[in-house]
């Protein structure tokens, strides 16, 4: 082994020469290779950066559609609350005074909400509760150190804010006033070729087109989750989360109670008209603890309408007094009517104060 190493070392020394290289030879090699290295780095970096810029796309984000709908609903409720408080201020004035100025009142409240929320780059009350804010989708950064969650981006520009106010506040006010004016002038009852009739048909067509466009926008919104209204889509004003770390804080206990109560009330509204309260009362009367409550009441009153009978009749055989129409309708409606006082079957009815010969079978 030692002989092999000596032979290899002697061969290597003979190949490089007898003298070792100078100490500063690496400096000369660095100077020679540095321009080539810089040219290679620049030639490889330019197409890579261009490729990176062309392939940069915004980070895809998903905003809850329920949050956006809830925010719109909360804004409507907030406007209704403000309107209720404002109406109470004029409660002592002439009745119906605010009715003729209702469109102006709604426009004024909506303008106040816009002025102190969107105009000063703050979310509306509903958007604030749902952790949402408006973002200018035209100026969204697509890359860089400032993009981390995809929620970054500037708020609405001044032109977007002004157009938002004109379309939401001014547009709704003009449309409501136009509809009320056309209804007051009865444009729909004019002749076919009159100007009023044509304007009324034009209003109806514009309204139909707007509803169709709103429905189409709703379908697109449910599919993509962007731009819940036509105005937001036209202005490129998208709702995004204000804080990426804030979750949806909703008490599902309250929502569950509300759903249960709504279903229970609908069931009652469906079943109560189908139930006969008198028959249920008669069925529960034998199980009642206080069985003398009926006899302890005033015998001179009709047990059905609780009034003094104008045409008094008595039920046979229990001899309890009723109004004629109350007793007659109950006997005609039910095959075997029972007395409301003693729960005894009524066989016949008789006018109060007459003998047994003047009876009527039920």
C-alpha positions in Angstrom: 0.0 0.0 0.0 2.8 2.4 0.8 4.4 1.7 -2.5 1.1 2.5 -4.3 0.7 5.8 -2.5 4.2 6.9 -3.2 3.8 6.0 -6.9 0.5 8.0 -7.1 2.0 11.0 -5.3 5.1 11.0 -7.6 2.9 10.8 -10.7 0.7 13.8 -9.5 3.7 15.9 -8.6 5.2 15.2 -12.0 1.9 16.2 -13.7 1.6 19.6 -11.9 5.3 20.3 -12.1 8.0 20.4 -9.5 7.1 23.9 -8.1 3.8 24.5 -6.2 1.4 27.3 -7.5 1.8 30.8 -6.1 -0.3 32.0 -3.2 -2.2 34.7 -5.2 -3.2 32.5 -8.1 -6.8 32.3 -6.9 -7.1 36.0 -7.1 -6.2 36.0 -10.8 -8.6 33.1 -11.4 -11.4 35.1 -9.6 -10.7 38.1 -11.8 -10.9 36.0 -14.9 -14.1 34.1 -14.0 -16.0 37.0 -12.4 -17.2 38.7 -15.7 -18.3 35.3 -17.1 -20.3 34.6 -13.9 -22.0 38.0 -14.0 -23.0 37.6 -17.6 -24.4 34.1 -16.9 -26.4 35.4 -13.8 -27.9 38.3 -15.7 -28.8 36.1 -18.7 -30.5 33.6 -16.5 -32.2 36.1 -14.1 -34.0 38.2 -16.7 -36.2 35.5 -18.2 -36.9 34.1 -14.8 -38.1 37.4 -13.4 -40.2 38.0 -16.5 -41.7 34.6 -16.2 -42.5 35.2 -12.5 -44.2 38.5 -13.3 -46.3 37.1 -16.1 -47.5 34.2 -13.9 -48.4 36.3 -10.8 -52.1 36.0 -10.0 -54.0 37.3 -7.0 -54.4 34.8 -4.1 -57.8 33.2 -4.4 -60.0 34.0 -1.4 -63.5 32.9 -0.4 -65.9 35.2 1.4 -68.9 33.7 3.1 -72.0 34.5 1.1 -74.1 34.2 4.3 -72.1 37.0 5.9 -72.6 39.3 2.9 -76.4 38.7 2.9 -76.5 39.1 6.7 -74.6 42.4 6.4 -77.1 43.8 3.9 -80.0 42.7 6.1 -78.4 44.3 9.1 -78.0 47.6 7.2 -81.7 47.5 6.4 -82.6 46.8 10.0 -80.4 49.7 11.1 -82.1 52.1 8.7 -85.5 50.9 10.0 -84.4 51.5 13.6 -83.2 55.0 12.8 -86.4 55.7 10.9 -88.5 54.6 13.9 -86.7 56.9 16.2 -87.0 59.8 13.8 -90.7 59.2 13.4 -91.2 59.4 17.2 -89.8 62.9 17.1 -92.7 64.0 14.9 -95.3 61.9 16.8 -97.0 65.1 18.2 -97.4 66.6 14.7 -100.3 66.2 12.4 -101.1 62.6 11.6 -99.8 61.6 8.1 -97.4 64.5 8.0 -94.3 62.3 7.3 -96.1 60.0 4.9 -95.8 62.3 2.0 -92.1 62.8 2.7 -91.2 59.2 3.4 -88.9 58.8 0.3 -87.0 61.9 1.4 -86.7 60.5 4.9 -85.4 57.2 3.7 -82.9 58.9 1.4 -81.7 61.1 4.2 -81.1 58.2 6.6 -79.3 56.2 3.8 -77.1 59.3 3.1 -76.2 59.6 6.8 -75.1 56.0 6.9 -73.1 56.4 3.7 -71.5 59.7 4.9 -70.2 58.3 8.2 -69.2 54.9 6.9 -68.2 54.4 3.3 -67.2 58.1 2.6 -64.6 58.0 5.5 -63.3 54.5 4.6 -65.2 52.7 7.3 -67.6 49.7 7.0 -71.3 50.1 7.2 -72.9 48.9 10.5 -73.9 45.5 8.9 -70.4 45.1 7.3 -68.7 45.9 10.6 -70.7 43.3 12.5 -69.9 40.7 9.8 -66.2 41.7 9.7 -66.4 42.9 6.1 -65.1 46.0 4.2 -65.2 47.3 0.6 -62.1 46.8 -1.5 -61.3 48.4 -4.9 -60.9 45.3 -7.0 -59.2 47.3 -9.8 -56.2 48.1 -7.6 -55.6 44.8 -5.8 -51.9 44.0 -5.5 -51.0 40.7 -7.2 -47.6 40.1 -5.6 -44.9 41.4 -3.4 -44.1 41.4 0.3 -47.3 43.2 1.2 -49.5 40.3 -0.1 -49.8 37.6 2.5 -53.5 36.6 2.9 -55.1 37.9 -0.3 -57.3 40.3 1.7 -55.0 43.2 1.1 -56.0 46.0 -1.1 -57.0 49.7 -1.0 -60.5 50.8 -0.2 -62.9 52.5 -2.6 -61.7 55.5 -4.5 -63.4 58.9 -4.3 -65.1 58.3 -7.6 -66.4 54.9 -6.5 -67.8 56.4 -3.3 -69.6 59.2 -5.1 -71.0 56.8 -7.7 -72.1 54.4 -4.9 -74.0 57.3 -3.2 -75.6 58.4 -6.5 -76.8 54.9 -7.4 -77.9 53.7 -4.0 -79.3 56.8 -2.3 -80.1 59.0 -5.3 -81.3 56.1 -7.6 -83.6 54.6 -5.1 -85.1 58.0 -4.2 -85.7 59.0 -7.8 -87.2 55.6 -8.6 -89.6 55.7 -5.6 -90.7 59.2 -6.4 -91.2 58.3 -10.1 -93.4 55.3 -9.2 -95.5 57.3 -6.7 -95.9 60.2 -9.2 -97.0 57.8 -12.0 -99.4 56.1 -9.7 -100.8 59.4 -8.5 -101.2 60.7 -12.1 -102.7 57.3 -13.2 -100.4 57.0 -16.2 -101.4 53.4 -16.6 -105.1 54.4 -17.2 -104.3 56.7 -20.1 -104.9 56.0 -23.7 -102.6 53.7 -25.6 -100.8 56.3 -27.6 -100.6 59.0 -25.0 -97.4 60.2 -23.5 -98.3 59.2 -20.0 -99.1 55.6 -21.1 -95.8 55.3 -22.9 -93.9 56.6 -19.9 -95.7 54.1 -17.7 -94.9 51.2 -20.1 -91.3 52.4 -20.2 -91.1 52.3 -16.3 -92.5 48.8 -16.3 -90.0 47.6 -18.8 -87.1 49.2 -17.0 -88.3 47.6 -13.8 -88.6 44.2 -15.4 -85.1 44.5 -16.9 -83.6 45.5 -13.6 -85.3 42.6 -11.8 -84.0 40.2 -14.5 -80.5 41.6 -14.2 -80.6 41.4 -10.4 -81.7 37.8 -10.6 -78.9 36.9 -13.0 -76.4 38.7 -10.7 -77.8 36.7 -7.7 -77.1 33.4 -9.5 -73.6 34.6 -10.4 -73.0 35.7 -6.8 -74.1 32.3 -5.4 -71.7 30.6 -7.8 -68.7 32.9 -7.4 -69.3 34.6 -4.1 -68.4 38.1 -5.5 -70.5 41.2 -5.9 -73.9 40.7 -4.3 -75.5 43.5 -6.2 -75.4 45.0 -9.7 -74.0 48.3 -8.3 -71.1 46.6 -6.6 -70.3 44.6 -9.8 -70.4 47.8 -11.9 -68.1 49.7 -9.5 -65.8 46.7 -8.9 -66.4 47.1 -5.2 -65.9 43.8 -3.6 -66.6 42.8 0.0 -63.7 41.2 1.8 -62.9 40.4 5.4 -61.6 43.3 7.4 -59.5 41.1 9.7 -58.3 37.7 8.5 -58.1 36.3 12.1 -61.7 37.2 13.1 -64.2 34.4 12.9 -68.0 34.6 12.4 -69.4 35.1 15.9 -73.0 34.2 15.9 -75.1 32.7 18.7 -76.6 29.6 17.1 -78.7 29.2 20.2 -80.7 32.3 19.4 -81.0 31.2 15.8 -82.2 27.7 16.8 -84.8 29.2 19.2 -86.0 31.6 16.5 -86.4 28.7 14.0 -88.2 26.5 16.5 -90.6 29.3 17.4 -91.3 30.1 13.8 -92.1 26.5 13.0 -94.3 26.2 16.1 -96.2 29.3 15.3 -96.8 28.1 11.7 -98.0 24.8 13.0 -100.5 26.5 15.4 -101.7 28.8 12.6 -102.4 25.6 10.5 -104.0 23.5 13.2 -106.0 26.0 15.3 -108.7 26.7 12.6 -109.2 23.0 12.3 -109.9 22.5 16.1 -113.2 22.9 17.7 -112.6 24.7 21.0 -116.0 23.9 22.5 -115.6 20.1 21.9 -112.1 20.2 23.5 -113.5 22.1 26.4 -116.3 19.6 26.9 -113.9 16.7 26.6 -111.6 18.2 29.4 -114.5 19.3 31.6 -115.0 15.9 33.3 -111.3 15.8 34.2 -111.3 19.2 35.7 -110.9 19.5 39.5 -113.3 22.4 39.8 -116.5 20.9 38.5 -118.7 23.5 40.2 -117.2 26.5 38.4 -119.9 26.4 35.7 -122.7 26.4 38.3 -121.1 29.1 40.4 -121.2 31.6 37.5 -124.1 33.9 36.8 -127.0 31.8 35.7 -128.6 34.8 33.9 -125.8 35.0 31.3 -125.5 32.9 28.2 -122.5 30.6 28.8 -121.5 30.9 25.1 -121.5 34.7 24.5 -121.5 35.7 28.2 -124.2 38.3 27.7 -127.8 38.6 28.9 -130.0 36.7 26.4 -132.3 38.9 24.3 -134.3 35.9 23.2 -133.8 33.5 26.2 -134.1 29.8 25.5 -133.3 26.9 27.9 -131.6 23.6 27.1 -133.5 20.4 28.0 -133.3 18.6 30.3 -130.8 20.6 32.3 -132.8 23.9 32.1 -129.8 26.2 31.6 -130.5 29.4 29.9 -128.9 30.5 26.5 -129.4 32.9 23.7 -131.5 31.4 21.1 -129.1 32.0 18.2 -126.1 30.7 20.3 -127.9 27.6 21.3 -129.4 26.9 17.9 -126.2 27.3 16.0 -124.3 25.0 18.4 -127.0 22.3 18.2 -127.1 22.6 14.4 -123.3 22.4 14.1 -122.8 19.5 16.5 -124.8 16.3 16.3 -124.9 15.7 20.0 -124.4 19.1 21.7 -123.6 19.1 25.4 -124.5 21.9 27.8 -121.6 24.3 28.4 -122.4 24.5 32.1 -123.1 20.9 33.1 -121.8 18.9 30.1 -125.2 17.1 29.8 -126.5 16.2 26.4 -129.1 18.7 25.0 -132.1 16.8 23.8 -134.3 19.8 22.9 -134.5 23.6 23.4 -137.4 25.6 24.8 -138.2 29.2 25.1 -137.7 30.5 28.6 -141.0 30.7 30.6 -143.0 28.4 28.3 -144.5 25.0 29.1 -143.1 21.7 27.8 -145.5 21.8 24.9 -143.5 24.5 23.1 -140.2 22.6 22.6 -137.9 22.2 19.6 -135.9 19.2 18.7 -132.3 19.8 17.8 
